[in-house]
Amino acid sequence: MNGRSDGHIQVGESHAGSVSPSVSRGTVVLAATPIGNVADASTRLVELLQSADLVAAEDTRRLYDLANRLGVRVGGRVVAYHDHNERRMADPILDQVCDGACALVVSDAGMPTINDPGMAIVRRAIERGIPVTCAPGPSAVLDALALSGLPTDRFCYEGFLPRRHQERLRHLRTLRSEERTMVFYETPHRIDQAMQDLQEVFGPDRLMALCRELTKEHEQIRRGTVGEIVRSLQEDPPRGEMVLVVAGASALEARRNDPEAMDDRRLAVLARDLARTEGLRLKEAIARVAAEHPLADGSLPNRKRIYALAVQEDKED
């Protein structure tokens, strides 16, 4: 990283006054970079790479590789700005912006702040009254949403699913009554387990799309039900980063899955009726009812309390 050992970042004198008229001085610019196809780089991104006084990059090697592929020379100082140092680096970068520099913030792919570094500098800039703007461009979230064939009028972005199985299940349960289209990121080594959990929580018939290698030569969009996608993974395991787009719950499903819809006593009655109609042991029926009616935070109801209430109902009959 260029600059003094105390973390202060100096803008090279050779670049003073060199900023293009379309690049505002004294401004932070968040710029989207290609997510796969380098031809998706905007003219504005190219201009910013050449003209900005300071470039804060998630990975400086990838930044220079991108510049080489675009055939441009990065004109300003380049500093590393990533998950491990973004809070510490935000103010030194913004100090230079206050002195009139144009600071460009880029991540490895896509838009900074969207599952990438950048939020710390945006928040500090807002607190300090420093202008922040965007040079928009490629977005894996929007690309996948548009290609999924699912409703796009209302959607929610959930980022990467939790790594651990139980945490992932708990998080997904909080979304059982979500009516908006949902967008998730997932990695190749967790996709099998993640899809099994999606099927357990949302059922095999929920529509979805699995999008991989977006904008690249081997781009692939798998569309179908959750159950069909699970089977396709067994037959043809995917490689590369993936975006999962899952249909929201229907209005009926949302009402049925509403975590506020059932208290423990109603769950006890439901479990007792299920045990009678399907010939199950009461504990088995309670386990199924509890799994189908998670609480608002994604955790499951207390089965011991439901059991006690169910036994009490039997005694009162």
PAMI-740388 format. One record per residue: x, y, z of N, C-alpha, C in turn. Coordinates in steps of 0.02 Angstrom, whole numbers, plus 50000, padded with zeros to 5 digits. Layout:
BEGIN
XYZXYZXYZ
...
//
This chain:
BEGIN
500434994050000500005000050000500445006250000
500275011149960500645017349960500405021850016
500865026050043500655030650096501125029950155
501025034150204501455034150262501275028450308
501735026750353501635021150398501075022350448
500875028650459500345030050507499645029150477
499625026750414498985025550381498735031350341
499055037150346498845042950307498985041650233
498505043150192498575041850121498695048250084
499215048450044499395054450008499225053749934
498905058849908498755059049837499355061849800
499575058249749500155060549711500055067349680
500555071649684500515078449656500405078149580
500655072949548500615072649475499895072049451
499435070249498498745069349477498295075149496
498555079949532498145085649552497895089249490
497245090349488496945093849432496855089549370
497015083049375496975078849315496305075349307
495855076349357495225072849355494795075349297
494485070549262494055072149205493465076449227
493195080749184492625084849202492025080749227
491965074449203491395070349225491535066649290
492145067449317492325064349381492355069949433
491885070049478491825075549526492375075149579
492705080849590493215081149642492875081549710
493225079349762492935079549828492345074849836
492365069249801491805064549800492055057349805
491665053149839491785045949839491345042849785
491635038749743491245035449690491295027849699
490715024649709490685017349710490565015049639
491015010949613490955008849543490885001349537
490394999149498490294992049485490804989549434
491084983649447491554980549401491234974249372
491484971749315491184965849283491164959849331
490624956049327490554949949368490804943849330
490974944549267491224938949228491494941149161
491054944449122491234946649056491534953649059
492184954249043492524960649049492224965949004
491884963748950491574968548904490994972448936
490774970148995490234973649030490484979849067
491134980949069491404986949101491134993149066
490904997949105490625004049076491165008949055
490995013349009491445018648989491625022949049
491135023949094491255028049153491765024649200
491725018049207492215014549248492915015449221
492985014749155493645015649123493905022549137
493475027549130493685034549141493895035649213
493515032649260493675033349330494345030049348
494465024249319495105020849332495695025149309
495595028749255496125032949228496195039549266
495645042149291495645049049315495595050049390
495335045149427495255046149499495935047049533
495955051249584496575052349620496775046349663
496265042949688496375037449735495905031749718
496165025549714495745019649700495805014849759
495255013749793495225008949849494955002449822
495374997249820495184990949787495184985249837
494694980749830494644974949874495264970549866
495494969649805496094965749791496484969549738
497064972349757497434976649710497674972749649
497834966349658498064962349601497504961549549
496904960349574496334959649529496174966249495
496264971649531496154978149500496624979249441
497264977949450497744978849396497614973949339
497394967949355497224963049303496644965649262
496124968449295495554971249260495784976949215
496194981449242496444987049203496824984749141
497234979649149497604976949092497134974149038
496624970649061496144967849012495744973248978
495644978849013495284984448982495744988848941
496394987648948496874991748910496934998848936
496864999749002496915006449031497455006449085
497705012449100498195013349153497845016549212
497915013449271497635016349332498025022649349
497695028449348498045034749354498215036849424
497805035049473497915037349542498255032149585
498355034049649498635029349697498135023749711
498395017749720497965011949734498095009649806
497565008749844497625006149912497165000149921
497374995549963496964989749978496404991750026
495794989850009495214991550050494764985350051
494814981450104494464974950107494134973850174
493844967950183493454966450244493844967650308
494494966450307494894966650368495144973650386
495094978450340495364985050356494894990750338
494284989350314493874994750287493674999950340
493574997950401493405002950453494005007350468
494585004250472495185008050488495385012750431
495255010750369495465014650311494965019950290
494345019550314493825024050290494015031350301
494195033250362494345040250376494965042850340
495525039050337496085041550298495915042850225
495505038550196495295039650126494865046050122
494395046650169493945052450168494295058950183
494835058650221495235064750233495495067550167
495705063050122495955065150057495395067950013
494795064950020494225067449983494055074550006
494115075750071493995082550098494505087550070
495085085150052495595089450022495505090349947
494965087349920494815088349849494925082449804
495125076649833495245070749791494595067449770
494615064149713494085059649693494305052549712
493935049249756494115042449779493645037449747
493935032749710493555027449677493585021249721
493015018149735492985012049775492725006349730
493115001049724492914995349683493014988849721
492594983949707492674977249735492914972549679
493014966249696493264961549646492764960649588
492124960749603491614959949552490954962749578
490604966249535489964969149554490034975649592
489504977449628489474983949662489734983549733
490194987949753490414988249823489814989049869
489874986449928489374986249983488884980549975
488804977649916488334972049907488734965549917
488744963249980489164957550000489904958649986
490094964949982490794966849970490944972950013
491594974450024491764980350064491494986850033
491404991850075491174998350051490695001750099
490334997750139489835000750184490145005450234
490735003750260491045007950311491195014950284
491455015250224491625021850196490995025750178
490465022350157489845025750142489545028850206
489535024950259489255027450322489655033350349
490315032750348490735038150374490675044450330
490615043450264490535049150219489885052750234
489355049050246488705052050263488755055950328
489085052850378489175056150443489575062550437
490055062650391490495068450384490245073350331
489675071750301489395076250251489785076450185
490105070850169490505070450107490085067250052
490085070049992489675067349938489885060249918
489395055949907489505049149883489045047949824
489305044949772488895043349714489095036449687
488715034049638488845027449609488965027949534
489395023649509489455022349437489175015349428
488535014749414488205008149414488455003649359
488284997349366488514992449316488274985449333
488684980449318488474973349327488274971849398
487764967549405487524965349470487274958149464
487584953649500487374946649498486654945849525
486474949849575485804949549603485284951149551
485364956849517484864959049468484874954749406
485474952449385485504948049326485114941649339
485244938549397484904932249413484154933249420
483954938649452483244940049461482904940849393
483214944549349482914945749283482874939249242
483364934849249483384928649210482974922949239
482764923749302482424918349337481734916749310
481394921849283480704920949262480214921449320
480464923149379480034923949438479844931349446
479334932849486479114939849494479674944349517
479724950149486480254954949502479984961449532
479324961949538479034968249563479184969249637
479274963749674479454964049745479944958449759
480524960049785481014954849801481434956849861
481764952049892482224953449947482874949749935
483424953049951484084950149942484334947850009
484504941450015484704938450079485444936950084
485834938450032486554937250035486714929850040
487304928250068487504921250076487104918150133
486884911950123486554908250177487064906550231
486844905850294487314903850347487674897350330
488284896650353488684890850336488454884550373
488264885250436488084879350476487364877150463
487264870650462486614867650446486054870450489
486134870250555485594872350599485454879850593
485984883850586485884891050577485544892450511
485724888550460485404889550394484664887850397
484494882250430483794880350437483404885750476
483704888150529483364893250570483234899550530
483734901650490483644907650450483104906550397
483114900850364482614899550312481914899250340
481844896650401481184896250432480884903250442
481304908250454481044915050463480754917750398
480904914350342480684916650276480104912550248
479844907950288479304903550263478684907450241
478544913050274477954917050256478134923050212
478754923450188478974928950146478644928250077
478274933450056477914933249993478314936149935
478864939549949479284942349896479744936949868
479954937749806480464933449777481114934449817
481454928949833482054929249875482674927549834
483214931149847483844930049811484394928449862
484744922949850485284920749894485924919549853
486494920249885487134917949857487314911349889
487664907049851487914900849880488534898549844
488954894849879489584892449852489524885149830
489964882849785489914875949759489964870649812
490394871649863490484866349913489914865949964
489454870849964488884870550010488214869949974
488224869849909487584870149872487144864049885
487434858149891487024852149903486644852749969
487004854350022486684854950088486184860650089
486354866250056485904871950055485254870250019
485304866649964484704864849927484274859949966
484584855350002484204850750044483814854550098
484134859650126483794863750177483244867950147
483354870650086482814874250052482214869750042
482344863550023481794858850011481434857250076
481814856450130481504854850194481054860450218
481274866650210480894872350236480334874650190
480484875250125479994877950077479594872550041
479814866250046479474860850012479744859849941
479634853949911479914852449846479574855949787
478984858849799478604861549743478694869049733
479074872449775479174879649768479604880949706
479404885649664479784887249604480424891049621
480944889949580481574893449592482004893249529
482564896649531483064896449478483754896349510
484194892149483484894892049504485304894949447
485634900449460486014904049408486754903549424
487154901349375487864900649387488264903549329
488874905749345489334908349295489014914049254
488654918449287488294923749253488754928149211
488544929449151488874933549099489494930149070
489674924149094490264920749068490074916049011
490574913048981490464908648923490014902748941
490094900049001489704894149021489124895849068
488834901749059488254903749098487714898449092
487394897149150486854892049150486314894149199
485684893649177485114895049219484684888749223
484624886049283484194880249293483554882649325
482994881449293482344883649318481904877649331
481494878049383481044872549399480834872949472
480604867449499480424867249569481054865849611
481004867149675481574865649719481764858349714
481264853849713481404846749707481754844949643
481554848149588481884846749524482604849149523
482724854949554483414857549556483844852949600
483574850549655483944845949698484154839749659
483694837049620483864831149579484374832749526
484334838749497484804840549444485514841149472
485574843049536486244843649566486564836749574
486144831749587486404824949594486644822249526
486294824149473486464821649407487034825649374
487044832149389487544836549357487754841949407
488234840349451488444845249502488714851649469
488484857449490488714863749460489374866149489
489724870249451490344873349475490274880849469
490694884449506490674891649504490194894649555
490254901149565489804904549611489084904349585
488614903749632487914903049612487464908249646
486934909949611486414914249639485774910149637
485434909649693484804905949698484234910949703
483744910149659483154914449659482554910049675
482214911449730481674907149754481024911149757
480504908149730479844911449730479614912549802
479254917849813478974919249878478374914749892
478134914849953477554910949973476924913949942
476444909649927475794912149906475454915349966
474924919149954474564922350009474314917050058
474084911350032473834905950075474394903050117
474964901750085475544899150121475774903950174
475774910350158476004915450205475564915450267
474914914950258474464914750316474564908450357
474654902850321474744896450356475404896250395
475914899450367476574899150398476724904950445
476234909350454476324915150497476534912850567
477134914750590477374912450655476944914850713
476544919950702476114922450756475444918850756
475324914450707474664911650699474494906350751
474994903250782474864897750828475244898650893
474884898250949475214898051013475304890751033
475624889451090475774882651110475144878451120
474614881451146474004877551157473694875351091
473684879751043473414877850978473844872550944
474504873050954474954867950927474834861250960
474674861351025474534855151061473904851751034
473394855751020472774853150992472914850250922
473294853950883473454851650816473844845150817
474314844550863474724838450868474294832550891
473854833750938473424828450963472964825850908
472684830450868472254828450812472644824650760
473264826850746473684823550697473854816450720
473994815650784474154808950811473564804250802
472964806850813472374802650808472214800850735
472244805650691472054804350622472554800150584
473204800750602473714797050565474024791350605
473754790050664473994784450704474714785250728
474914791450743475594792850765475624793050841
476234791750867476344793150938476314800650948
476074802751006475984809851019476644813651010
477204810851032477844814251026478034815150952
477874810150911478024810650839477604816150807
476964816450826476524821650799476754828550821
476974829150883477214835650909477844837750871
478294833050858478904834750821478744837350752
478244834250718478064836550651477734843450654
477274844350700476934850750706477424856350723
477894855050767478384860050786478814862050727
479024857050686479434858450628479064862650576
478404861750573478004865250523477784872150546
477894873750610477674880250636478234883550677
478774885650644479324888850680479104895550709
479484897850758479354904350788479624909850743
479494916150762479684921750720480434922150708
480834919850757481564920250749481854914150714
481424909550691481654903650655481774897650700
481764898550766481834892950811481174889050814
481204882950843480604878850845480254879550913
479594878550915479234878950979479494873751029
479384874951092479594870451145479154864251145
479434858551126479034852451119478804849751187
479214850651239479014848351305478394851951329
478364858551317477784862451338477164860451298
477264859351234476694857151192476444850351215
476914845951232476724839151256476314839751320
476544843851366476184844651430475474847351418
475414852051373474754854851357474304849751323
474594845551279474204840451244473954835251294
474374833251341474174828451392473624831551435
473694837951451473184841351491472514841451454
472544842751388471914842651349471584835851351
471994830551347471714823751350471364822551416
471654824851471471364823851537470714827651545
470664833351510470074837551517469494835051474
469654830951422469124828351378468694823151414
//
